[in-house]
Every structure is written in structure tokens, then in C-alpha cells.
Amino acid sequence: MKKVLASLSCFMLVFSLLIPAATAKTTPKEFHQPDPQSEKAQNGMIKRIIGQMTDREKIGQLVMPSTFDDGTGMPNEFTKRAIQEYKAGSVIVYGKRTADHQAAYNNQLQEWAEETEKGIPLIISADLEYGASQRVPEDATTFPRQMGIGATNSIENAELVSRITGKEARAMGFNWNYSPVADVNTNPENPVIGVRSFGEDTDLVAKMTAAQVIGNQKEGVMASAKHFPGHGDTSVDSHYGIARVSYERETLEEIHLPPFQAAIDAGTDSIMTAHVIVDAIDPELPATLSKKVLTGLLREDMGFDGLIVTDAMSMKAIDDHWGAGNAAVLAINAGADIIMATGNQADQIETFEALYDAYQTGEITKKRVHESLERILTKKFKYNLFDERTVNPEEALDITHTPAHKQAASNIAINSMTLLKNEGVLPFDNQSEETTLVAGTRYIEQIAEKVEEKSNGEVMSWVGSSANPDAAQIQEAVTLAEEADRIIVPTYSASVLPEGQADLVKALYDTGKPVAVVSLGLPYDIKEFPGVDAYLASYALDRWGTANPTAWTGAVAVIFGENPGGKLPVNIEGLYPMGAGLSYE
């Protein structure tokens, strides 16, 4: 452990028997929780470290800036400044890289932290909701979205997904995964959660949440149940505005809080806040800024003593109304431990300076800061960051390429596919030389390639030029369908299905050719065309529409004969209840 104050050297000599010196580019070891004796030693060490920290170092530990790249795919000088001058204690990483590149990137961040006076390691975080491929799509494993995992109704699948994700993430130098999503998606038109939720049944979401907490943390990656106290019944996307929920406290306690309590009971080391106003608790402030929510409800009522991290503070729900600096001060005083400072460089500096100034004036007290510091440093010791702060890029590549990981993802994807309707159309005969048309608006050519792998006949594709095709475009697809013997229509909605996509399905169905519809996003699309021949829910795409080849490959496999295993984890009002799902057997 490099550059810890000289006054601690004697203690460090003894403590080194428990926590070896940091090494560069080490191969990840099997993660083990520290034993009680080690924890006792750590507690003493933590108090000594805090006692020797400057005010700037203390405040820096409470801030998690997003990183910026230098044009070559590595972190830039501003990010170095955030770590070395402003003493950031953690970072959140965005962007897409290869596994070895990501490992080198994260190593650079840790090396900059090690060069500071205290040498305290960073916590390096990312959103890896559906696998480490969310940052490393070329190498890491992609799983179905959470609603797909919910459709398998398997705790074992939920834990396996998070264990593989955790293993791959840790190999690349990530220590913190902002997952699982613990929101109960009770609003079918929720514009931000949707398939990111395990479903709309509280018990299902709770057990899946607990399993994923356990899986991540078994592999040495801190889990983070989000978005507290629930984002599943909102009608506003908090990336763009303030969301508000007006249900009674009884609804909050019976439907939305149990998954978070399950996460706490499972030992989650962190919880992420929601930029949502919960009228039943605090009608004035969003949860992120509310002491009633974070301290009163989460800490005192629910007994959580892990890390509370805010959601991204650059989201308009916060930034447009409070600004980066003021919001950061409010959040820390509300009970948050770490501010996710994802704004531009000016906003990040404003966050550091506002917190520092508030600490100097007493607006944020020493007691409040030290509470958070103890939690943060405890997690850094628990996850062996002083010991294993860097990783081996070649090892990262090997681990993310593990064949068993890819096979597990494929199996889970097929098991998640939910066949809600089948009028004798599916499965398509994969030995037939019939011509198949794949028509839709998102990832059609990629899906058609998978169809070509399964079909002996010709495969044609039609791609709409927008998410909401007009009558002229639809007629193009209908004309092309005259040459086809069977049709696959992938639809996509993140909230409400565009009218043009519904019209496309109806027009192709009216050709009299067998039509199989695959919903790529939310499963509710069938409400717009209940008479279609066959309907398969794949839960592949979230509200950003990010590619998920594992899920659509699973959908094509089911269309051509693999047995679908999924059961609907939501209700489709008036058509299909929760638990619906057909099979070929």
C-alpha cells in the first residue's frame, strides 16, 4: 500500500500480513470475503487514514466523476486532474472498448490514484445491467435484459448471469456494477425502466434482485440495487424531467420497497437513488436529495448501512432544477455517500468545489463526511482494492472469451423467449426451401442473418427508414411480401408502439402469408394486433435500443424449433396474464 502517511508505518507493517502491497497488472484471484479479524484490523486502519486526510482528500472520496477520453481511447488529462488534484475516490466509465483495452484503461486510472500522496485506490464502476458487454460488446458476454431473466422465473439463472458478469467485470478492473434493477415495472408505458425490470410482480422482482446481488458480490464486484425507492410506476423519464409518483405509502411499502429490502437482506453493499419525487414520503424533493427518503426511510426504517450512491447528477431531473453543486450538497446532507458527477468538466469541478466549500463552512458537517468516508473505505478494503488495484489485460481477454459463458447466455436467452400466441405457424420448418421475409425497423439485417443460418430457403429483408413507417413504406414491404412464403416481423417499443409499426404488422398479416411477430422491446405490442398468427416476446432491447444479439439469436432459434421456456413476467391487460407462455412440447 503505497504512500500512506509515515505515522502509520508501524501499523502498516503489521497490517501487511493481512493486506499485501499493491501490485501492478495482477491476475484476478478467486474473491474471498475478509474474515472478522481482518475486518477489525481494517476498522482501526480506516480511522487512522481518515484522521490523516486533508479536507480536499475527504471531499474527493465522496465524488465519482465520469471519465473523459483523450482521443486514443485512454483517459485524458482532465480525468487525471480529477483523480490527482481533486482526489476523486471513484469513477464511472462509459464508452465501448475491447476487453484488453478496457483493462488497460482501468489500470491507468488506478495508477494515477496510486501516484497521489495517500495512494488510496479507486472504485471503478459501470452500468452492466445485461452483462459486461454493456461496456465491452465485442468480447464480453451479453445476456437478455432483466425482464427476460424474469421470464425464466429461475433464481439460478439470475445468479448465474450476475456471477458471469461479475467475473468478467472484475477481470477488466471494474469493482462496482450498477445492477440489479430492483424497480417493479407496474406501469406498462414507463419510458425509462421497461425491460430493465424483472417484471411487475413484487415477489418475482425481489427474489431475482437478491440473487443478482449475491452473484455479483460472490465474484468480487459490488452490487447496487436501483433506483431507490422505486422507478417502476413513473410516466416521466428522469433523464429528461422530474418523475413523480403519487401512490399511498401502503403501495410503496407493499409493492416497490420489498425488492430493495430483499437486496439489503442479501447483503447488497450499495443502493442507487432515484430522481423521483415520492409524494408519500417527501412531496418536495426527489429521493436523491431527500433526507426523509435516504436517511429516514432507507437508513432508519429499512436498516441499510451500505453505500448510497446517487444516480447520474447530470440528468435533467436534477441538473435543470438544482445545478451540479447545489444538488451535490443537498444529496450528501440527505444521506448519500457518493455523488455520481456525470456532467461536463465544468460541472464536475463545480461538484468538487461546492462540496469542499460546504464542508469548510460547516454546511456539511465533519460527522456527516466521516460517516461516508468510513463506508467508502470499508468497501475498498472488503473488495481487496489495496491489494489488487490493477489487472492483467490478457487475462481479461481470456476470461471474457470463456465459451461456457457464451453458452450459458444462449441457453438463458432461449429459456426466456415467451411464446404468447401460435396458430399452428411456429416453428418454421428449417429444412424447407421456402422464402422468408424479415420486415421491420430495428436490427432487421442482423436478424435476417440469423434467419439465414437456420433456413434452407432464400431470406429477404425490408428495413423501414424510421421507427414509425408511413403508408408508402409499408406498401413497399407488402409488395416484397408477395415473393415470400412466410414472414417475420420484429417490432420495437420502449414505451408505446409507434402506430406505423402496428400498421406494418396488420398489412403483412392481411397478405394471408404466415406471420410471426417478435417483440424486441416491451411485450405489450400484441395489444395493437391481437389477431396475428404467432407472437413471441424476446425482451431484447431497452429504452436506448442497444443491440442484444444474444436475445434476438435466441428468438430466431425458437422460431425455427428450439422450445421456448419463458413465462410472461407482466400482465398484458385483457389478453395474457402473468405466467402465460406456450411451448412446442
N, C-alpha and C positions, 0 to 999 in steps of 0.2 A: 504494500500500500504506500504509494509514493507521496512524498511531500506533506504528510500530516505533521502538525506542529511539533517542534523538538521537545516541548514539555510533555508530550505524550509518548516519547520514545520508549521509556521503560515499560509502560503499559503495552505498547505495541509489540515489544519483544515477546511478552507472554502471550499476547493475543494472536501472534502469528502462528502459534501452534494450532489455532482454530481456523484462522482465515489466512491462507498463504498469500504471498505477494502477487500483485497483478502481473500477468504475463501477456505478451502480445500474440495475437493470431493463434489462439489455442483451439484445439479440437474440443467441441462440446462434450462434456461428460454427462452421465446419467444424473438427472437432478434429484437431490435429496433434500427434504426439509431439514432445517437445523435442529439439533437436539436442544432440550431445555437448558443444559449447562452452557451451551454456546449462546443461546438467547440471553441468558443472564449476563454473560460477559459483554455481549453486544449492547445491552441496555446501558451499562456503565460507559462503554466506549462512545455511544451516541451522545450522552450527556456531556462528555468531555469535548467531543467535536463541536457541539453547539456552543459550549462555553468559550471556545477559541475562535468562533466565526465572526467575521465583520458583519455589520448590518447589511452591506451590499451582498455578501455571500448568503446571508439568511434569506433575504428577499428573492435572490436569484433562484433558490431552490423551490420557490413557490410558483415559478413561471415556466411554462412549457411552450416555447416558440415553435412554429413550423419552420422547417429548414428551407433554404434557398439554394439553388444550384448555380454553378459557375460557368455553364455553357458546355462543359465537358462531361456533365453527368455526376460531378462530385460537389460536395457542399462548398458554398462560396465564402468570401471574406466576411460578409455581414454575419453569417451564421457563426463563424469563428469568433467574431466580436461578441455576439450574444452569449456564447459559452464562456469566453475568457475575460471579457470586460464586464459584462452584466451578470455573469456567474449562473447562467441558466442551469437548472438541476435536471431537466428532462427536455426532450424534443419530440415532436411528432413529424413523421416522414410521409410525404406524398410522392407521387410520380411512379413511373414504371421502369423497372430495371431487370437485368438478369440476376440470378441468384449470387453469382460470384461478385458481380458489380455491387449489388446491394450490401453484401458482407463487407466489401472494401469501403463503401460509403459509410456504413455504420462504424467501422473501425476508425475511420478518420475522425468522426465525431467524438468517439471515446478518447482518442489520442489527444485531441485538443483539450478535453476535460482533464486528462491526466497531467497536462502541462501546467495547469493552474496551481496556485500556491498550496491548496489543500488536496488537490488531486482526487476530489470526490467524483465517482463515476456517474454518468448519465443514466436515466431510464429512457430507453428509446422505444417509442410507441408507434402504432399504426392501427388503422381500421382494417381488420382482417376477418370480416364477418362470415365470408364464404370460403375462406382459405387464404393461405399466404400468397396465393396467386393474385390477390387484390392489389398487391404491390409488385409481384413478380409473375406476371401471367405466362411468360414463355417457359418457365421452369417449374414453378411450384404447383401444387395440386389445387384444382378448382372443384368445389362441392356445390350441390344445389343450394339455393337460398334457404333461409331458415324455415320458411313455410313448407318447402319441400321436405326438410328434415322432420318437421311436424307431421307431414303426411305419412311418414313411415311409422309414426307412433312408437318409435323404438328409442329407449333411453340409451341402449348400447350404441346405436348409430350416432346419436347426439354426442356422446362422449368420444367415440372414435374420431368423428370429424374434428373435434377440438384438440384431441391428442395429436393427430397428424398435423393439424395446423400449428399447434404449439411447437412440435418437434422441428418443423421446417422453419418456423419463425425464429426460434432460438438459434438454430444453426446459422442464420443470417445476421444475428446480432440484435434482434428485436426482443425486448423484455416485457412488453406490455401490449396486450391485444384488446382493443375496444369492442369487446364481444363477451357474452352474448347479448342480443337484443331481447330485453325482458318485457317489451311492450305487448299488451294484449290487444290485437287489432280488431276492435269491436265496430269500427266504422269502415264499411266496405269502400268508401270513397276517400279514405285517408290519403292525402297526397304525398306523404313522406315515408311512412312505415311500410304498409302493404306486405309484400312477400318477404320483407326483412323480419317480420314477426313469425313465430312458430304457429300462430293461429289465433282464433278468437275464444278458445276455451281456457279459462284461467288455470285449471289443473294441468292441462297439457303444456302450456307455456311454462308453468312453474317447474315441472319435472324436467323439461328439456333445458331450461335455464340452469338449473342446479347441475345437471350432467355436464354441460359445457363449461361451467366454472371449474368443476373437478378436473375435466380433461385438460384444459389449458394449463392449470396450475400444477398438475402432475408432471408436465413437461417443462416446468421452469419458466413459464410465461404468465405474468399476472393477468387475470381476467378482469373485466369491467362490465358489470350488468348495467344496461342503459335502456331508456332515458328516464331517470327517476324524477317524479313518481308515476310516470306513465305518459306515453305519447301516442297510444293506440286509438284514442277516440277523438283525435283532433281533425279539423277540417282545413287548417292552415298549415302550410309548410314553413317551419320556423327558420329555414334558410332565407325566407323572403318576408316574413312578418311574424308578429306575436300570435301564438296559438293560445286559445283559452278553452278550458273545459269547465262546464257549469253543473256537472252532476253533484249529487249529495255525497257527503263523507262516507255514507254507508256503501255507495257504489265504488268509491275509491278503495275502501278497505276490503270489500268482498271480491272485486274483480281485478283491480290494477296493482295493488300492493303485494298480493301473495307471491308473484314471481320474484320480486325483489327480496322478500323475506326468505324465500327458498334459496336465493343466491347467498344471502347472509348466512343462513344455516349451513350451507355447503362450504362456507369459508371464503367467499369472494374477498379479495384483497382491495378491490376498488369498486366504486359505483360512479357512473357519469350522470350529470344532471340534465334536465330537460329545460329548454327555454319556453316553458309552458306555464301560463297562469292557471292555478288550480283554485277556483273560487271557494271551495270548501275549506281550504287551509289559509290561503292568503290571496284575496282578490285584487291586491295592489301590485304585487311584484311577481315576475316569473320565478319558477322554482330555483333557478341558478342564482338568483340574487336575494332569495327569501330566507331569513333566519328561521322563520316559522316552519319552513319545509325542511331545510338542511339540518338545522340543529334540533328544532323541536320534534319534527316527525321522524327524520332518518336517524339521528343520533340518539335522542332521548326515548322516543316511543318504540323504535324498532331495534335499538341496541347495536347499531353499526359503529364500529370504531376503526374501520379501514380508511383508505384514501377516498376522498371525494374530489373528483376532477370535473371541471365544467365542460360542457360541450363547447364547440368552437365559438369563441367570442366575436369572431368576425361575421357571424351570421346576423342577418338584418334584424332579427327579433331583438337582439341586444345592441348591436353597433349603431343602428339608426336612432335609438332612443336614449341610450346612456353614454355611448362613446367608450373607447377601449379602456382608458384609465379609470374613469369613474366606475365603470362596471366591474373592473377587477377589484377595486377596493370594496365595493358592495359585496361581491361574491366571497372574498376572504372573510369579511366580517359576518357574513351569513353562515359560514362554516365550511366553505370549500377549502381544500388544501392546495390544489394546483389549478392555475389559470391556463387554459389552452389558448395561447395567444397566436391565432392563425391569420391575423391581419397582415397588412403590408409592413414594410420595415419601420415606417414612422409609427404605426400603431403598436408594433412590438416594443419600440423604445418608450412610447407613452405608457405602456403597461408596466414595464420595469420601473420607470421614474415615478409614476403615480403611487405605486405600492411602496417604493422607498420613501417618498415624501410623507405618505400617510403613516408610515412606521416612525419617522423622525418626529412628527407632530403628536404622536400618540393616538391618532385616529384609528390605527390598527395597533393593538396592544402587544407587548412582549409576550404575554401569556398566550395570546391567540397565535402568534407566529411560531412560538416554541412548540405548541401542540402539533402544528402541521409539520414542523421540522422533525419531530420525533417519529411521526408516522412515515414520513418520506424516507428517512434514513433507515428505519426498521425494515422497510421493503427492500431497500438497496442491499442490506445485509442478507435478508432472507433469500433473495434471488441470486446470491453469490456474485454480485456485480463488482465488488472489490477484488474478487478472486479471478473472475472470468469476464473481464470487460470487453475483450475482443475475441474474434472468431477466425476460423480458417476458411477463406473463400472457396478453396477446392472442396473442402468438406461440405460446405453449404450447397454446392452444386450437386454433389453426390447424394446428399440427403433429400433434396427436392426432387431428384430424379428416381427415387425409390419406386420400383414397379408395383410393389404391394400397395403403396399409397394411391396410385392411379387406379388400380383395380378396385380398391375399396370405394373410391369416388364413383366409379362406373356402376358398381353394384348398388350403392345407395341411391344413385340417380334413377335407375330402373325401378327400384323399390319405392321411390317417391312418386312415380308417374301415376296420376289418378284418372282412370277411365270412367267418366260420368255417364256417357251415353254411347251405345253401339247397336245400331240397327242392322247387324249382320255384315257390316262393312269391313271391320277390322278383325284380325290382322290382314294386311295386304299380303298377297302371295309373292314371296321374294324370288320364286322360280319363274314367275310369269314374265313374258316379254311385253307386257302392257306398258303404255306410255304414262308416266306420272308427271303432273304439273304441280309445282310448288309455287304458290302465289301469295304475296303479302307485302309488308312494308319494312320489316326489320330482319336482318341477318338471313335473308332468303337464299342468297347464293351459297352461303356456308351450310345451311340446312340442306340445300339441294345436293351439295357434295356428299353429305352423309347418306342421302337417299340413293345416290348413285352407287355407293358402296354396298347397299342392301338389295338393289333391284337389278334384274337382268334386262329390263326394258329401258327405253330412252327416258331421260329425265329432262324436262323443260322447266324454266323458271321465269317468273314475272315479278318485277320489283316496282312497287309504287314509288313515285317521286316524292311523296310526302306521307306523313303519318295518317293523313285524312284524305284519301284519294277521291277525286271528283268523278262525275259520271263518265266523262270521256276516258279517263284512265281505266275505270272499271270495265268499260266496254272492250278495251284492249285485252284485258285478262280473259274476258268471256270469249272473245274471238280466238285467243290462243287455246282456250279450253276445248274448243271443237276438235283439236288434234289429240287430246288426251283421253285416256281411258279411266283415270282416277285422279283425284285432286287432293292435295294437302294445303290447308290454309293456316299458316301461323299468324295469330293475332297478338297484339301487344297493347296493354293499357297499364298505366301506373296509378290511375285513379278512376277515370271514366273512359270507356272505349270510344274513340272517335267515330262519329256517325259513318264516315266513309268506309271504315274497315267493316262495320256491320253490314253496310250495303254491298260490299265486295263479297262477303260470305253468302249473303242471300242471292246475289246474282249468279254466283257459281253453283249454288245449290239448285237454282232454277234450271240449270242446263240438263239436269237429270243424271249427271255423272256422279259416281260415289264421291262424297266429300267428307274428309276427316279434318276437323278443326283442332289446332293445338294452341292453347293459350300460352303465350310466352311469359306474360306477366301475371296479373291477378287472375284468379279463376272465375271471376264473375261474368266474363264476357258472354257466356252462353245465354244470359238473360235477354240478349239482343237478338238471338236466333235459336230459340229452343227447339225448332223443328229439324235442325241439322242432323245428318246421318250418324256422325260419331264426333265425340268431343273428349279431348284429352287435356288435362291441366298439368303443365310442366313446371310452373313456378320459377322459370329460368331467369327472368330479368327484373331488376329492381327499378326504382323510380328514375335512376340515371340511365337505364337501358344498357348497362355494361354487359359485354359479351359473356356468355356462360356456355362454352361448347360442351362441357360435361353434361349439362342438363338437356340441351337440345339433341345431343347424340343419344342420350337415354330415351328421349321422346321418339326419335326415329327407330330405335331398336324395338320399342314397344309397338309402333305402327306396323313393323314387319315381323312381329311374332314373339318377342320377349314378353313374358307375363307381367302386367302392371301390378305393383304391390301397394300403391298409395290409397289412403283413405282421406277424404276431404277434411281438412282441419278448420274449416269455417262453414257457415251456413250460406247457401245461395237461396235467398228468400223465395219461397213459392215453388222452387224446383228441386233442390237437393239439400238434404240435411247434413249436418256434420257427421262424418263417418261413412258417407256414401262412397262407393268405389267398386267398379266391376273388375272381373278378371277373365282370362281366357280358359281357366281350368274349371 
